[in-house]
Amino acid sequence: MNLHQLKIFQVVAKHKNFTRAGEELYLSQPAVSIQIKELETELGIKLFDQIGKKIYLSEAGKILEGYTNKIFRVISETRQAIEDLKGVQRGHLRIGASTTIAICLLLNFLAIFKKEYPLIELQVGVENTSIIEGKILSNELDIGLVGGHLVSDDLIVDPFYNDEMVVVVGPMHPFVKKKKITLKELRGERFILREKGSATRYFAEKRFRELKEKLNIYMELGGPETVKRAVEEGLGITIISECIVGHELESKKLFKIKVDDLKISRTLNITYHKDKRLSRASEKFLSIVKETIMPTSRCKGE
């Protein structure tokens, strides 16, 4: 058993697919299969079960995945410790941000960080909250900035900002002429929301469940820009973070609607693995996030 085999196993376990794992690792599918077979032979147990065309981790595979993630996390921390000896001026930092944070807040944080630490190499990805959580657990990211519900108990979750979500309609919608509507008036409205796994979708559905109201999801789209465009075209209405639609509200391409008894807010969080030793670069970035005055007055932060 060697690190090369364990890395291949880790990527296959993540994708549950030999072909996609090979694409990520720049290996052929047969080469991936051979390495997994050799690892299973050495350990004397199957690591994956195949049901139809899909593969799943066996019980042994689940155990190995946990230890493999720990092994590569320790290797990453070893590199970080060596880099820290050189000072915070050098090193690398892997950050994941959910879409709302990426649009409203992240660029400001990155600009401040790069100005102070120009030689730190940054790797930044924008994903929905559930994907970021998975990447932190598998040590593909050092820090996540997310707005959604995190499931794992292996994460540190540190709130840093309060984000208001609002009902938004297009310029031709009859709600535009009203100063305020009731919650009942939303019944039957066609809602256009983000995909499952997004924080915006999660909190909208959660709030409607709490109010015992039905959220009529007419269409789901993969990003806030397409959602906004669909609402502008009159295809439906949406619930979205206010800072995402600031420009559209100012230009009257979209309109915010006040709804009695419907307040939706969520906490934006910094998250990282509880067992991970934070590098100096990570600590500096966290300080910037916590200490920076919010970069746009459209976001109703607390």
C-alpha positions as CSV (number, residue, x, y, z in Angstrom):
1,M,0.0,0.0,0.0
2,N,1.5,3.3,-1.1
3,L,0.4,7.0,-1.3
4,H,-0.1,6.7,-5.0
5,Q,-2.7,3.9,-4.5
6,L,-4.3,5.7,-1.6
7,K,-4.7,8.9,-3.7
8,I,-6.3,6.9,-6.5
9,F,-8.6,5.2,-4.0
10,Q,-9.6,8.6,-2.4
11,V,-10.6,10.1,-5.8
12,V,-12.5,7.0,-6.8
13,A,-14.3,7.0,-3.4
14,K,-15.2,10.7,-4.0
15,H,-16.6,10.2,-7.5
16,K,-17.9,6.6,-7.1
17,N,-16.8,6.3,-10.7
18,F,-13.6,4.9,-12.2
19,T,-13.7,7.0,-15.4
20,R,-14.3,10.3,-13.7
21,A,-11.5,9.5,-11.2
22,G,-9.2,8.8,-14.1
23,E,-10.1,12.1,-15.7
24,E,-9.2,14.0,-12.5
25,L,-6.0,12.1,-12.0
26,Y,-5.0,12.1,-15.8
27,L,-5.0,8.3,-15.8
28,S,-6.8,5.9,-18.0
29,Q,-9.8,4.0,-16.6
30,P,-7.9,0.7,-16.9
31,A,-4.9,2.1,-15.0
32,V,-7.2,3.2,-12.2
33,S,-8.9,-0.2,-12.0
34,I,-5.6,-2.0,-11.9
35,Q,-4.4,0.1,-8.9
36,I,-7.6,-0.4,-7.0
37,K,-7.4,-4.2,-7.7
38,E,-3.8,-4.3,-6.4
39,L,-4.8,-2.4,-3.3
40,E,-7.7,-4.8,-2.7
41,T,-5.4,-7.8,-3.2
42,E,-2.9,-6.5,-0.7
43,L,-5.6,-5.7,1.9
44,G,-7.4,-9.0,1.2
45,I,-10.8,-7.4,1.0
46,K,-13.1,-5.7,-1.5
47,L,-13.2,-1.9,-1.2
48,F,-16.1,-1.3,-3.6
49,D,-19.3,-3.1,-4.4
50,Q,-20.9,-2.9,-7.8
51,I,-24.7,-2.9,-8.2
52,G,-25.7,-2.7,-11.8
53,K,-23.6,0.0,-13.4
54,K,-22.9,1.9,-10.1
55,I,-20.2,1.3,-7.5
56,Y,-20.5,1.9,-3.8
57,L,-18.0,1.8,-1.0
58,S,-18.0,-1.5,0.9
59,E,-17.7,-1.4,4.7
60,A,-14.0,-1.8,4.4
61,G,-13.9,0.9,1.8
62,K,-15.7,3.3,4.2
63,I,-13.1,2.7,6.9
64,L,-10.2,3.1,4.5
65,E,-11.7,6.4,3.1
66,G,-11.8,7.9,6.6
67,Y,-8.1,7.0,7.3
68,T,-7.1,8.0,3.8
69,N,-8.5,11.5,4.3
70,K,-6.7,11.7,7.6
71,I,-3.4,10.6,6.0
72,F,-3.6,13.3,3.3
73,R,-4.7,15.9,5.8
74,V,-1.6,15.2,7.8
75,I,0.6,15.4,4.7
76,S,-0.9,18.7,3.8
77,E,-0.4,20.0,7.4
78,T,3.2,18.9,7.3
79,R,3.8,21.0,4.1
80,Q,2.0,23.9,5.8
81,A,4.2,23.6,8.9
82,I,7.3,23.7,6.7
83,E,5.9,26.7,4.8
84,D,5.1,28.5,8.1
85,L,8.8,28.3,9.0
86,K,9.4,30.5,6.0
87,G,6.9,33.0,7.3
88,V,3.4,34.0,6.2
89,Q,4.8,35.7,3.1
90,R,4.9,32.3,1.2
91,G,2.6,29.3,1.0
92,H,-0.7,28.4,-0.5
93,L,-4.4,28.6,0.6
94,R,-7.4,26.8,-0.8
95,I,-10.7,28.5,-0.3
96,G,-14.3,27.5,-1.3
97,A,-17.2,30.0,-1.3
98,S,-20.9,29.5,-1.9
99,T,-22.3,31.6,-4.7
100,T,-23.9,34.5,-2.7
101,I,-20.7,35.0,-0.8
102,A,-18.6,34.9,-3.9
103,I,-20.7,37.6,-5.6
104,C,-21.2,39.9,-2.6
105,L,-18.2,39.6,-0.3
106,L,-15.4,37.3,-1.4
107,L,-13.6,39.6,-3.9
108,N,-13.2,42.3,-1.2
109,F,-11.6,39.8,1.2
110,L,-9.3,38.4,-1.5
111,A,-8.2,41.9,-2.6
112,I,-7.2,42.8,1.0
113,F,-5.4,39.5,1.5
114,K,-3.4,39.7,-1.7
115,K,-2.4,43.3,-1.0
116,E,-0.9,42.2,2.3
117,Y,0.4,38.8,1.3
118,P,1.1,39.0,-2.5
119,L,3.2,35.8,-2.6
120,I,0.6,33.5,-1.1
121,E,-0.8,31.3,-3.8
122,L,-4.6,31.3,-3.7
123,Q,-6.8,28.6,-5.1
124,V,-10.5,29.7,-5.1
125,G,-13.6,27.7,-6.1
126,V,-17.2,28.7,-6.1
127,E,-19.6,25.8,-5.4
128,N,-22.8,25.3,-3.4
129,T,-22.6,24.6,0.3
130,S,-22.9,20.8,0.2
131,I,-20.1,20.5,-2.3
132,I,-17.8,22.7,-0.3
133,E,-18.6,20.7,2.8
134,G,-17.5,17.5,1.0
135,K,-14.3,19.1,-0.2
136,I,-13.3,20.2,3.3
137,L,-13.9,16.8,4.7
138,S,-11.8,15.2,1.9
139,N,-9.0,17.9,2.5
140,E,-9.5,19.4,-1.0
141,L,-10.1,22.8,0.7
142,D,-8.6,24.5,3.7
143,I,-11.5,27.0,4.4
144,G,-15.1,27.3,3.3
145,L,-17.3,30.4,3.3
146,V,-20.8,29.1,3.2
147,G,-24.4,30.2,3.7
148,G,-26.1,26.8,4.0
149,H,-26.7,24.1,6.5
150,L,-23.7,22.0,7.3
151,V,-24.2,18.4,8.3
152,S,-20.9,16.9,9.5
153,D,-19.8,17.1,13.1
154,D,-16.2,17.1,11.9
155,L,-16.4,20.8,11.0
156,I,-15.8,24.0,12.9
157,V,-18.6,26.5,12.1
158,D,-17.9,30.2,12.9
159,P,-20.7,32.7,12.0
160,F,-19.5,36.0,10.6
161,Y,-22.4,37.7,8.8
162,N,-26.2,37.9,8.7
163,D,-27.8,37.7,5.2
164,E,-31.3,38.9,4.4
165,M,-33.4,37.1,1.8
166,V,-36.3,38.7,-0.1
167,V,-39.1,37.9,-2.5
168,V,-38.4,39.4,-5.9
169,V,-40.6,39.8,-9.0
170,G,-40.2,41.1,-12.5
171,P,-41.4,44.6,-13.6
172,M,-44.6,43.4,-15.1
173,H,-45.8,41.3,-12.2
174,P,-49.0,42.7,-10.5
175,F,-47.3,42.6,-7.1
176,V,-45.2,45.6,-8.2
177,K,-48.3,47.9,-7.7
178,K,-48.8,46.8,-4.1
179,K,-47.0,48.2,-1.1
180,K,-47.3,44.9,0.7
181,I,-48.8,41.5,0.2
182,T,-49.9,38.7,2.6
183,L,-48.4,35.3,2.8
184,K,-51.5,33.8,1.4
185,E,-51.1,35.8,-1.8
186,L,-48.0,33.8,-2.5
187,R,-50.0,30.6,-2.8
188,G,-50.0,29.4,-6.3
189,E,-47.2,31.7,-7.4
190,R,-44.6,30.0,-9.6
191,F,-41.3,30.1,-7.8
192,I,-38.0,29.9,-9.6
193,L,-35.2,28.7,-7.2
194,R,-31.7,27.4,-7.2
195,E,-30.8,23.8,-7.4
196,K,-30.9,21.4,-4.4
197,G,-27.8,21.7,-2.3
198,S,-27.8,25.5,-2.5
199,A,-28.1,27.5,0.7
200,T,-30.7,29.9,-0.8
201,R,-33.0,27.0,-1.7
202,Y,-32.5,25.3,1.7
203,F,-33.5,28.3,3.7
204,A,-36.4,29.3,1.5
205,E,-37.9,25.8,1.8
206,K,-37.2,25.6,5.5
207,R,-39.0,28.9,6.3
208,F,-42.1,27.9,4.3
209,R,-42.2,24.6,6.2
210,E,-42.0,26.5,9.4
211,L,-45.0,28.6,8.3
212,K,-46.8,25.5,7.1
213,E,-47.1,27.0,3.7
214,K,-46.5,25.3,0.3
215,L,-43.7,26.6,-1.8
216,N,-44.7,26.0,-5.4
217,I,-41.4,25.4,-7.2
218,Y,-42.1,25.8,-10.9
219,M,-38.5,25.8,-12.1
220,E,-35.0,25.2,-10.6
221,L,-31.9,26.8,-12.2
222,G,-28.2,26.3,-11.5
223,G,-27.1,29.9,-10.6
224,P,-28.4,33.3,-9.4
225,E,-27.8,35.0,-12.7
226,T,-30.1,32.6,-14.6
227,V,-32.7,32.8,-11.8
228,K,-32.6,36.7,-12.0
229,R,-32.9,36.6,-15.8
230,A,-35.9,34.2,-15.6
231,V,-37.7,36.4,-13.1
232,E,-37.0,39.5,-15.3
233,E,-38.7,37.7,-18.2
234,G,-41.8,37.0,-16.1
235,L,-41.4,33.3,-15.9
236,G,-42.0,33.3,-12.1
237,I,-40.9,34.9,-8.9
238,T,-38.0,34.0,-6.6
239,I,-36.5,34.2,-3.1
240,I,-33.0,35.4,-3.2
241,S,-30.3,37.2,-1.1
242,E,-30.9,41.0,-1.3
243,C,-27.3,41.7,-2.0
244,I,-27.4,39.5,-5.1
245,V,-30.1,41.7,-6.7
246,G,-28.9,45.1,-5.6
247,H,-28.1,46.4,-9.1
248,E,-31.4,45.1,-10.6
249,L,-33.4,46.7,-7.8
250,E,-31.7,50.0,-8.4
251,S,-32.3,49.9,-12.1
252,K,-35.9,48.6,-11.6
253,K,-35.3,45.4,-13.6
254,L,-36.5,43.6,-10.5
255,F,-38.7,44.6,-7.6
256,K,-38.5,43.6,-3.9
257,I,-41.9,42.7,-2.5
258,K,-42.7,43.1,1.2
259,V,-44.6,40.1,2.6
260,D,-46.4,40.1,5.9
261,D,-45.0,37.5,8.4
262,L,-42.2,36.4,6.0
263,K,-38.8,37.2,7.2
264,I,-36.0,35.0,5.9
265,S,-32.4,35.4,7.1
266,R,-29.5,33.2,7.4
267,T,-26.0,33.2,8.9
268,L,-23.0,33.1,6.6
269,N,-20.3,31.0,8.2
270,I,-16.6,30.3,8.0
271,T,-15.9,26.6,8.2
272,Y,-12.9,24.3,8.3
273,H,-12.1,20.8,9.5
274,K,-11.9,20.5,13.3
275,D,-8.8,18.3,13.1
276,K,-7.0,20.5,10.7
277,R,-4.0,22.6,11.8
278,L,-4.6,26.0,10.3
279,S,-1.6,27.5,8.5
280,R,-0.5,31.1,9.1
281,A,-2.0,32.0,5.8
282,S,-5.4,30.5,6.8
283,E,-5.3,32.3,10.1
284,K,-4.6,35.6,8.4
285,F,-7.4,35.1,5.9
286,L,-9.9,34.3,8.7
287,S,-8.8,37.5,10.5
288,I,-9.5,39.5,7.4
289,V,-13.0,38.0,7.0
290,K,-13.9,38.7,10.6
291,E,-12.4,42.2,10.8
292,T,-13.3,43.7,7.4
293,I,-16.2,46.1,7.2
294,M,-18.8,44.6,4.9
295,P,-18.0,45.8,1.4
296,T,-21.5,46.7,0.2
297,S,-24.3,48.6,1.9
298,R,-26.9,46.5,0.0
299,C,-26.1,43.5,2.2
300,K,-28.0,43.9,5.5
301,G,-25.2,42.6,7.7
302,E,-25.2,42.7,11.5
